[in-house]
Amino acid sequence: MNKTVMINGVLTSLEEAKISVMDHGMLYGNGIFEGIRIYNSKIFKLKEHIDRLYTSAELLGFEIDISKEQFIEDVIKTAKSANYKDAYIRITVSVQSYIDLSTPEYSINRVIILLDDDIIPEEKYAKGMSLVKIDRRRMPTVAIPMRAKTLNYLNSILALKDAHAKGGDDCVMLNTDNFVAETSASNIFYIKGNTLVTPHPDAGILVGITRNAVLDIGVMLGMETKEELFGIEDLLNADEVFLTGTAYEIMPIRQVYDQQFSIPGTKTSLIRKMFQEYIIEHAITF
Ligand SMILES: Cc1ncc(COP(=O)(O)O)c(C=O)c1O
């Protein structure tokens, strides 16, 4: 059987992959992660994901014990070993120390897992998703830097539970200042006329790799692109709404609160189509 996991530089199988129970990721959520796609044996935006991983570590105040170049080599080695044509790469980096919260001395656990890709069926895109209103807010950056992709996803997990309890597919997560931030685990866009708008990073979002790609695509399509702070009314008055993320790519939204949108929206469809071409151009062979 192919070895599909690498732990601290050593290839192993999913069944045998183990890390210490004293890992601070497990004890306290003290760690970071990335999710990356392999499309047709090519890794999409690997450098950008690794850059974000190192930024997340910096925001959490710890240092990854190998260089970015070595990390990229490890991901490629694991991808070659797993040998999946289409796959999801999950990287987790956590701090290992002792039971104390403070970690004057620590080691790092680097885990790279390759999973056979579970591609979202086309019917889901055709149906689109609904976003409901919830009371829970996006955790403010003054508490935890939301630009970091940390192992503490409780805010998102609870928000998604709230959304499902209300019969929605997901929710709009407003920040504590009432600006639209994102959904439980994806970035949000709206289109009004020829303008493509997404929340500014100051709204307290994870700055998605797919989000940034879609902003590039908007420019290529001759749209005006804006990153700004906006409220729920702007979303409700939009022509089209969609989500972006590594798993979803570009997901049309058919309903926000009580407001319905006819899908597929013309511009969303065009952006989706362009994104497929963009993937081919921005993925590297391993
Ligand atoms: C909270 C949150 N926002 C946005 C995204 C989308 O980011 P990306 O496009 O890099 O996958 C994710 C992805 O997991 C996420 O967890």
The ligand as an ORCA input file, in Angstrom:
! r2SCAN-3c Opt
* xyz 0 1
  C     -12.746     30.322      7.592
  C     -12.352     30.107      6.174
  N     -12.482     31.117      5.295
  C     -12.146     30.977      4.002
  C     -11.655     29.780      3.502
  C     -11.293     29.655      2.056
  O      -9.886     29.681      1.902
  P      -9.148     28.955      0.688
  O      -9.704     29.530     -0.560
  O      -7.714     29.281      0.883
  O      -9.444     27.496      0.812
  C     -11.489     28.706      4.378
  C     -10.967     27.446      3.876
  O     -10.888     26.456      4.533
  C     -11.847     28.869      5.735
  O     -11.716     27.862      6.605
*
